[in-house]
């Protein structure tokens, strides 16, 4: 038997860099679980979320956060949301299913995405070069989330603070995605 052991690695090896007032950090230790609503099951899912997470079912284009365990729910499209939460291991679906029961259909998406957090006073200036979404306060307030394309790469963008955005893109193109973000950041320096 082989003595080799496998060790999980993040898509960008824990990337972190400061550019003046702007910081880019790869977020690790997060689980991402897709929750699909069964046909005619929205009311049951709402009740389960209120009971287990003390959180509302997010409207499409917005996110809500649990006051119980900091799980953030991303309203991506009718009948589907993502649950994002701190988790280390391969049992993310069990965590969600234990709380929400059979009120949804669950798929673990954790290893499919690279997650970057961009923060700082120049964050919108950097993002507006590669993001077609209006990121001003009135159009994209804290808690807003949507799917878009950045430099030909599918992206989910979420605003988590006044000058903080979280970007999710396919793990398979993580380095290309980071390159696109870095190019934009370097062009405003």
Residue pairs with C-beta under 8 A, 6 or more apart in sequence:
10 26
10 28
10 114
11 26
11 114
11 171
11 174
11 175
12 26
12 114
12 116
12 174
12 175
12 178
13 26
14 26
14 28
15 24
15 25
15 26
15 116
15 178
16 23
16 24
16 25
16 26
17 23
17 24
19 120
19 122
19 185
19 186
19 189
20 120
20 122
20 189
21 120
21 121
21 122
22 118
22 119
22 120
22 121
22 122
22 123
22 126
22 185
23 117
23 118
23 119
23 120
24 116
24 117
24 118
24 178
24 181
24 182
24 185
25 116
25 117
25 119
26 114
26 115
26 116
26 117
27 115
27 116
27 117
27 166
28 115
29 86
29 87
29 88
30 84
30 85
30 86
30 87
30 110
30 115
31 83
31 84
31 85
31 86
31 87
31 92
31 95
31 108
31 110
32 82
32 83
32 84
32 92
32 108
32 109
32 110
32 112
32 113
32 115
32 168
33 82
33 83
33 92
33 93
33 95
33 96
33 106
33 107
33 108
33 109
33 110
34 80
34 81
34 82
34 106
34 107
34 108
34 109
35 45
35 73
35 80
35 81
35 82
35 83
35 96
35 100
35 104
35 105
35 106
36 79
36 80
36 104
36 105
36 106
36 107
37 45
37 79
37 80
37 104
38 45
38 103
38 104
38 105
41 103
41 104
42 57
42 79
44 103
45 57
45 100
45 103
45 104
46 56
46 57
47 103
48 99
48 100
48 101
48 103
49 55
49 56
49 57
49 73
49 100
50 56
52 68
52 99
52 100
53 66
53 67
53 68
53 69
53 71
53 73
53 99
54 66
54 67
54 68
55 64
55 65
55 66
55 67
55 68
55 71
55 73
56 64
57 64
57 73
57 75
57 81
58 64
58 73
58 74
58 75
58 81
58 145
59 75
60 75
60 76
60 77
60 78
61 75
61 144
61 145
61 146
62 75
62 143
62 144
62 145
63 72
63 73
63 74
63 75
63 143
63 144
63 145
63 158
64 72
64 73
64 75
64 143
65 71
65 72
65 73
66 72
66 73
69 85
70 85
70 86
71 83
71 84
71 85
72 83
72 84
72 85
73 81
73 82
73 83
73 84
74 81
74 82
74 83
74 84
74 145
74 156
74 158
75 81
75 145
76 82
76 145
76 147
76 156
82 109
82 156
83 96
85 92
85 95
87 95
87 110
90 108
92 108
92 110
93 106
93 107
93 108
96 104
96 106
97 106
111 171
112 170
112 171
113 168
113 169
113 170
113 171
114 168
114 169
114 170
114 171
114 174
114 177
114 178
115 166
115 167
115 168
116 166
116 167
116 168
116 169
116 177
116 178
116 181
117 160
117 164
117 165
117 166
117 167
118 126
118 127
118 164
118 165
118 166
118 167
118 181
119 161
119 163
119 164
119 165
120 163
121 163
122 188
123 163
123 164
123 165
124 135
124 136
124 163
125 188
126 181
126 184
126 185
126 188
127 135
127 157
127 165
127 184
128 135
129 184
129 187
129 188
130 150
130 151
130 180
130 181
130 184
131 148
131 150
131 155
131 157
132 148
132 149
133 139
133 140
133 146
133 148
133 157
134 140
135 157
135 159
135 165
137 162
140 146
140 159
141 159
142 159
142 160
142 161
142 162
143 158
143 159
143 160
144 158
144 159
145 156
145 157
145 158
145 159
146 156
146 157
147 154
147 155
147 156
148 155
148 156
148 157
149 155
150 157
150 167
150 169
150 177
150 180
150 181
151 176
151 177
151 180
153 169
153 170
153 173
153 176
153 177
153 180
154 169
154 170
155 167
155 168
155 169
155 177
156 167
156 168
156 169
157 165
157 166
157 167
157 168
158 165
158 166
158 167
158 168
159 165
159 166
160 166
167 177
167 181
169 177
170 177
